[in-house]
Amino acid sequence: MISIIINNYNYARFLRAAIDSALGQSYQPIEVLVVDDGSTDQSRAIIDSYGDRIRPVLKKNGGQASALNAGLAQCQGDSVIFLDADDVLLPHAAQRVAEVFSVQPQTAKIQYRMEVIDQGGHQTGVIKPPRHIPLPTGDFIRQELLFPFDLTWLPTSGNAFAAQALRSIIPIPEAVYGKVGADWYVAHLTPLFGAVVSLDEVCAYYRVHASNNYELAEPRLDLAHIRQTIIYCDYTRRYLLKYAQQLELPDRPTEILSVSYVANRITSFKLERDQHPVVGDTTGKLFRLALIAIARRSDVAWPMKVMFGLWFAFMMIAPKSLARWLAEAFFFPEKRMRLNHWLGTLHRSGQGA
């Protein structure tokens, strides 16, 4: 059985499309749980209209982590697909997930590409992640401990998990990943308990709209978003080390780094130092961390490592206006379209972001 857990908070305008997509899966058996996190709109009336076709889980508002915990406490499936209420599953999604788990039962996480739709449900042609970025498959314990945030990973609705792997790490810490951000925890912790399989096909639609809780509606640099990403990375690094110690995994690093994580820190430090969330950062310290993070990247060829190094060097000395442009080029692939195909060839084994 596959459990599809829909988490919803005041997304009544999108909720019916999400529920219908879960009920419309070509695979059986499935169960559809809809966790309403204390909505004040028409969400609960919509949930009631489905009767016993779904299992409602109604609770006070506590945030995404709280909603996922509530759904996990009641689901009965062997595997779990988390679906945000503003996203949509394609009809074959559960079938593809079931096929992987039946052939590779040691899998902990499956991820698949998503296509972006707008508020009205129209396809934009944008794929997450972009096609030039390879998707990882295999045992990623070592990479999750060395450069986790450089691995290609998908937001909530782009993943399916073995229920056993999820039960090994629950409850999701609600005080840390409260309103949004629970996908950071489950996406990066579950690979410590089994293999990752990536499907190079679109299995869900990812809706981008003005009310997204975390995703930016437009490809522009948002320093508040950068700071929140740094905070999620810091907490997730701590939990990775915690479980690595509990599992007695060999060769555990003393510090978990990633090129993208250090890039977020240097961007925040450079452009809005007075609001930077990490105490004690300096330009020299961040450049040293960047070199360590670059050296750890076993998934990219040396020309890519050189490009990373040059980017950090330019960020150190660039005036703010140029640093902002460099940051946008780093974080938003659509800003560097001519380079993307070539950059894709510099990934050695489909592991990097």
TIROPA-370123 format. One record per residue (C-alpha): residue number from 1; x, y, z. Coordinates in steps of 0.05 Angstrom, whole numbers, plus 5000, padded with zeros to 4 digits. Layout:
N
{atom NUM; {X; Y; Z}} ...
end
This chain:
353
{atom 1; {5000; 5000; 5000}} {atom 2; {5022; 5071; 4985}} {atom 3; {4999; 5126; 5032}} {atom 4; {4990; 5195; 5000}} {atom 5; {4991; 5247; 5055}} {atom 6; {4966; 5315; 5034}} {atom 7; {4984; 5372; 5081}} {atom 8; {4940; 5433; 5076}} {atom 9; {4934; 5501; 5108}} {atom 10; {4887; 5552; 5077}} {atom 11; {4897; 5526; 5007}} {atom 12; {4823; 5513; 4993}} {atom 13; {4830; 5542; 4922}} {atom 14; {4881; 5487; 4905}} {atom 15; {4860; 5431; 4951}} {atom 16; {4809; 5396; 4907}} {atom 17; {4860; 5389; 4850}} {atom 18; {4910; 5358; 4898}} {atom 19; {4859; 5308; 4927}} {atom 20; {4832; 5290; 4858}} {atom 21; {4903; 5276; 4834}} {atom 22; {4916; 5230; 4893}} {atom 23; {4850; 5193; 4884}} {atom 24; {4863; 5188; 4809}} {atom 25; {4926; 5146; 4813}} {atom 26; {4929; 5086; 4766}} {atom 27; {4959; 5044; 4822}} {atom 28; {4923; 5008; 4877}} {atom 29; {4921; 4999; 4936}} {atom 30; {4930; 5070; 4960}} {atom 31; {4903; 5110; 5019}} {atom 32; {4894; 5185; 5017}} {atom 33; {4901; 5223; 5082}} {atom 34; {4886; 5297; 5082}} {atom 35; {4916; 5333; 5142}} {atom 36; {4884; 5401; 5153}} {atom 37; {4929; 5444; 5196}} {atom 38; {4876; 5489; 5226}} {atom 39; {4852; 5523; 5162}} {atom 40; {4805; 5582; 5168}} {atom 41; {4781; 5582; 5096}} {atom 42; {4735; 5531; 5061}} {atom 43; {4785; 5474; 5065}} {atom 44; {4746; 5431; 5115}} {atom 45; {4682; 5436; 5075}} {atom 46; {4720; 5411; 5014}} {atom 47; {4750; 5354; 5055}} {atom 48; {4681; 5335; 5081}} {atom 49; {4654; 5331; 5010}} {atom 50; {4697; 5270; 4995}} {atom 51; {4665; 5227; 5049}} {atom 52; {4700; 5161; 5062}} {atom 53; {4742; 5165; 4998}} {atom 54; {4795; 5199; 5040}} {atom 55; {4818; 5198; 5113}} {atom 56; {4814; 5268; 5143}} {atom 57; {4863; 5287; 5198}} {atom 58; {4839; 5351; 5229}} {atom 59; {4884; 5390; 5277}} {atom 60; {4901; 5458; 5305}} {atom 61; {4950; 5499; 5266}} {atom 62; {5021; 5477; 5281}} {atom 63; {5059; 5483; 5215}} {atom 64; {5082; 5435; 5161}} {atom 65; {5125; 5391; 5206}} {atom 66; {5067; 5382; 5254}} {atom 67; {5020; 5364; 5197}} {atom 68; {5067; 5312; 5168}} {atom 69; {5077; 5282; 5238}} {atom 70; {5001; 5277; 5246}} {atom 71; {4994; 5243; 5179}} {atom 72; {5050; 5194; 5192}} {atom 73; {5019; 5175; 5259}} {atom 74; {4957; 5150; 5223}} {atom 75; {4981; 5124; 5156}} {atom 76; {4985; 5049; 5142}} {atom 77; {5024; 5046; 5077}} {atom 78; {5090; 5012; 5064}} {atom 79; {5113; 5076; 5028}} {atom 80; {5092; 5148; 5034}} {atom 81; {5083; 5205; 4984}} {atom 82; {5078; 5273; 5016}} {atom 83; {5036; 5321; 4973}} {atom 84; {5031; 5395; 4987}} {atom 85; {4960; 5418; 4978}} {atom 86; {4979; 5467; 4923}} {atom 87; {5014; 5413; 4882}} {atom 88; {4987; 5357; 4837}} {atom 89; {5008; 5285; 4825}} {atom 90; {5007; 5257; 4755}} {atom 91; {4965; 5194; 4749}} {atom 92; {5025; 5147; 4741}} {atom 93; {5065; 5173; 4801}} {atom 94; {5045; 5119; 4852}} {atom 95; {5054; 5065; 4799}} {atom 96; {5125; 5086; 4786}} {atom 97; {5139; 5089; 4861}} {atom 98; {5110; 5020; 4872}} {atom 99; {5152; 4991; 4815}} {atom 100; {5216; 5017; 4845}} {atom 101; {5201; 4992; 4916}} {atom 102; {5181; 4923; 4889}} {atom 103; {5247; 4915; 4851}} {atom 104; {5292; 4951; 4901}} {atom 105; {5262; 4941; 4970}} {atom 106; {5323; 4971; 5005}} {atom 107; {5306; 5039; 4975}} {atom 108; {5294; 5094; 5027}} {atom 109; {5276; 5152; 4981}} {atom 110; {5251; 5160; 4910}} {atom 111; {5250; 5227; 4876}} {atom 112; {5225; 5249; 4808}} {atom 113; {5224; 5312; 4766}} {atom 114; {5167; 5362; 4772}} {atom 115; {5138; 5410; 4722}} {atom 116; {5120; 5480; 4744}} {atom 117; {5048; 5503; 4737}} {atom 118; {5020; 5572; 4751}} {atom 119; {4965; 5592; 4798}} {atom 120; {4912; 5572; 4747}} {atom 121; {4943; 5503; 4736}} {atom 122; {4974; 5520; 4668}} {atom 123; {5041; 5487; 4652}} {atom 124; {5098; 5537; 4645}} {atom 125; {5148; 5491; 4612}} {atom 126; {5196; 5498; 4670}} {atom 127; {5222; 5432; 4698}} {atom 128; {5248; 5423; 4770}} {atom 129; {5306; 5410; 4771}} {atom 130; {5326; 5436; 4702}} {atom 131; {5341; 5381; 4651}} {atom 132; {5415; 5398; 4649}} {atom 133; {5421; 5376; 4722}} {atom 134; {5429; 5300; 4730}} {atom 135; {5389; 5264; 4783}} {atom 136; {5425; 5219; 4834}} {atom 137; {5414; 5145; 4843}} {atom 138; {5452; 5100; 4891}} {atom 139; {5479; 5098; 4962}} {atom 140; {5488; 5170; 4984}} {atom 141; {5507; 5163; 5057}} {atom 142; {5577; 5190; 5046}} {atom 143; {5553; 5248; 5003}} {atom 144; {5499; 5267; 5053}} {atom 145; {5554; 5274; 5105}} {atom 146; {5603; 5311; 5061}} {atom 147; {5562; 5357; 5016}} {atom 148; {5487; 5344; 5026}} {atom 149; {5460; 5410; 5001}} {atom 150; {5497; 5403; 4935}} {atom 151; {5460; 5340; 4919}} {atom 152; {5400; 5347; 4873}} {atom 153; {5338; 5341; 4916}} {atom 154; {5265; 5357; 4906}} {atom 155; {5215; 5395; 4949}} {atom 156; {5161; 5357; 4987}} {atom 157; {5116; 5333; 4930}} {atom 158; {5174; 5308; 4889}} {atom 159; {5190; 5251; 4936}} {atom 160; {5166; 5183; 4961}} {atom 161; {5195; 5149; 5022}} {atom 162; {5198; 5080; 5052}} {atom 163; {5154; 5083; 5113}} {atom 164; {5207; 5046; 5153}} {atom 165; {5259; 5099; 5137}} {atom 166; {5211; 5154; 5159}} {atom 167; {5195; 5118; 5224}} {atom 168; {5270; 5117; 5239}} {atom 169; {5273; 5193; 5241}} {atom 170; {5205; 5216; 5266}} {atom 171; {5179; 5258; 5296}} {atom 172; {5202; 5314; 5251}} {atom 173; {5226; 5369; 5299}} {atom 174; {5168; 5418; 5298}} {atom 175; {5203; 5475; 5334}} {atom 176; {5257; 5475; 5280}} {atom 177; {5218; 5460; 5217}} {atom 178; {5152; 5488; 5238}} {atom 179; {5114; 5528; 5186}} {atom 180; {5153; 5503; 5127}} {atom 181; {5219; 5466; 5116}} {atom 182; {5202; 5396; 5139}} {atom 183; {5224; 5370; 5070}} {atom 184; {5295; 5390; 5088}} {atom 185; {5293; 5341; 5145}} {atom 186; {5261; 5281; 5111}} {atom 187; {5297; 5289; 5044}} {atom 188; {5366; 5291; 5075}} {atom 189; {5358; 5243; 5134}} {atom 190; {5325; 5185; 5099}} {atom 191; {5385; 5169; 5054}} {atom 192; {5423; 5148; 5116}} {atom 193; {5375; 5089; 5120}} {atom 194; {5375; 5063; 5049}} {atom 195; {5388; 5078; 4976}} {atom 196; {5362; 5136; 4935}} {atom 197; {5329; 5124; 4868}} {atom 198; {5314; 5181; 4820}} {atom 199; {5264; 5176; 4763}} {atom 200; {5283; 5219; 4704}} {atom 201; {5211; 5235; 4687}} {atom 202; {5159; 5284; 4710}} {atom 203; {5112; 5253; 4761}} {atom 204; {5082; 5316; 4793}} {atom 205; {5064; 5388; 4780}} {atom 206; {5094; 5440; 4826}} {atom 207; {5051; 5502; 4832}} {atom 208; {5085; 5569; 4837}} {atom 209; {5041; 5626; 4859}} {atom 210; {5042; 5690; 4900}} {atom 211; {5026; 5653; 4965}} {atom 212; {5081; 5599; 4965}} {atom 213; {5107; 5591; 5035}} {atom 214; {5180; 5581; 5015}} {atom 215; {5189; 5578; 4939}} {atom 216; {5203; 5645; 4907}} {atom 217; {5151; 5664; 4855}} {atom 218; {5204; 5698; 4813}} {atom 219; {5278; 5683; 4801}} {atom 220; {5305; 5742; 4840}} {atom 221; {5352; 5747; 4899}} {atom 222; {5314; 5750; 4965}} {atom 223; {5362; 5757; 5023}} {atom 224; {5309; 5738; 5075}} {atom 225; {5300; 5673; 5036}} {atom 226; {5376; 5664; 5035}} {atom 227; {5379; 5672; 5111}} {atom 228; {5323; 5622; 5121}} {atom 229; {5360; 5573; 5077}} {atom 230; {5422; 5581; 5120}} {atom 231; {5382; 5567; 5183}} {atom 232; {5350; 5504; 5152}} {atom 233; {5419; 5480; 5130}} {atom 234; {5449; 5491; 5199}} {atom 235; {5394; 5451; 5234}} {atom 236; {5396; 5396; 5182}} {atom 237; {5472; 5390; 5188}} {atom 238; {5464; 5378; 5263}} {atom 239; {5412; 5323; 5253}} {atom 240; {5455; 5289; 5200}} {atom 241; {5513; 5286; 5248}} {atom 242; {5467; 5262; 5304}} {atom 243; {5440; 5203; 5264}} {atom 244; {5508; 5187; 5234}} {atom 245; {5534; 5180; 5305}} {atom 246; {5475; 5137; 5327}} {atom 247; {5484; 5092; 5267}} {atom 248; {5559; 5090; 5280}} {atom 249; {5573; 5108; 5207}} {atom 250; {5648; 5107; 5191}} {atom 251; {5689; 5167; 5170}} {atom 252; {5641; 5219; 5199}} {atom 253; {5665; 5290; 5186}} {atom 254; {5670; 5338; 5244}} {atom 255; {5633; 5390; 5202}} {atom 256; {5584; 5382; 5145}} {atom 257; {5594; 5432; 5088}} {atom 258; {5567; 5444; 5018}} {atom 259; {5587; 5492; 4964}} {atom 260; {5515; 5519; 4960}} {atom 261; {5512; 5527; 5035}} {atom 262; {5576; 5568; 5038}} {atom 263; {5552; 5607; 4977}} {atom 264; {5489; 5626; 5016}} {atom 265; {5530; 5648; 5075}} {atom 266; {5578; 5691; 5035}} {atom 267; {5520; 5722; 4997}} {atom 268; {5484; 5740; 5061}} {atom 269; {5548; 5765; 5094}} {atom 270; {5568; 5807; 5034}} {atom 271; {5501; 5839; 5018}} {atom 272; {5467; 5848; 5087}} {atom 273; {5520; 5837; 5140}} {atom 274; {5478; 5869; 5195}} {atom 275; {5425; 5815; 5188}} {atom 276; {5471; 5756; 5174}} {atom 277; {5449; 5697; 5218}} {atom 278; {5517; 5665; 5231}} {atom 279; {5559; 5697; 5285}} {atom 280; {5634; 5700; 5274}} {atom 281; {5635; 5697; 5198}} {atom 282; {5689; 5736; 5162}} {atom 283; {5707; 5739; 5088}} {atom 284; {5771; 5700; 5101}} {atom 285; {5735; 5646; 5142}} {atom 286; {5682; 5637; 5089}} {atom 287; {5733; 5631; 5033}} {atom 288; {5770; 5578; 5073}} {atom 289; {5705; 5539; 5083}} {atom 290; {5690; 5547; 5009}} {atom 291; {5756; 5515; 4990}} {atom 292; {5742; 5456; 5037}} {atom 293; {5672; 5448; 5008}} {atom 294; {5698; 5450; 4937}} {atom 295; {5751; 5398; 4951}} {atom 296; {5698; 5351; 4978}} {atom 297; {5658; 5352; 4913}} {atom 298; {5673; 5283; 4885}} {atom 299; {5615; 5289; 4836}} {atom 300; {5643; 5344; 4791}} {atom 301; {5703; 5350; 4745}} {atom 302; {5761; 5396; 4761}} {atom 303; {5739; 5452; 4713}} {atom 304; {5675; 5459; 4754}} {atom 305; {5716; 5462; 4818}} {atom 306; {5758; 5518; 4787}} {atom 307; {5694; 5555; 4769}} {atom 308; {5669; 5549; 4840}} {atom 309; {5735; 5576; 4866}} {atom 310; {5734; 5635; 4819}} {atom 311; {5662; 5651; 4837}} {atom 312; {5680; 5654; 4912}} {atom 313; {5742; 5695; 4897}} {atom 314; {5702; 5746; 4857}} {atom 315; {5649; 5749; 4911}} {atom 316; {5702; 5767; 4962}} {atom 317; {5727; 5827; 4925}} {atom 318; {5666; 5849; 4885}} {atom 319; {5627; 5912; 4902}} {atom 320; {5556; 5899; 4925}} {atom 321; {5524; 5912; 4858}} {atom 322; {5569; 5861; 4823}} {atom 323; {5563; 5812; 4881}} {atom 324; {5487; 5813; 4874}} {atom 325; {5493; 5796; 4800}} {atom 326; {5542; 5740; 4815}} {atom 327; {5495; 5712; 4867}} {atom 328; {5436; 5712; 4820}} {atom 329; {5477; 5677; 4767}} {atom 330; {5497; 5624; 4818}} {atom 331; {5429; 5610; 4848}} {atom 332; {5384; 5617; 4787}} {atom 333; {5400; 5572; 4727}} {atom 334; {5353; 5612; 4683}} {atom 335; {5401; 5671; 4690}} {atom 336; {5457; 5632; 4655}} {atom 337; {5420; 5594; 4601}} {atom 338; {5479; 5592; 4552}} {atom 339; {5524; 5558; 4604}} {atom 340; {5476; 5506; 4631}} {atom 341; {5487; 5452; 4579}} {atom 342; {5562; 5457; 4586}} {atom 343; {5558; 5458; 4662}} {atom 344; {5516; 5395; 4659}} {atom 345; {5573; 5358; 4625}} {atom 346; {5619; 5373; 4684}} {atom 347; {5580; 5329; 4732}} {atom 348; {5616; 5263; 4737}} {atom 349; {5563; 5216; 4760}} {atom 350; {5496; 5251; 4765}} {atom 351; {5504; 5268; 4839}} {atom 352; {5512; 5343; 4842}} {atom 353; {5464; 5402; 4843}} 
end
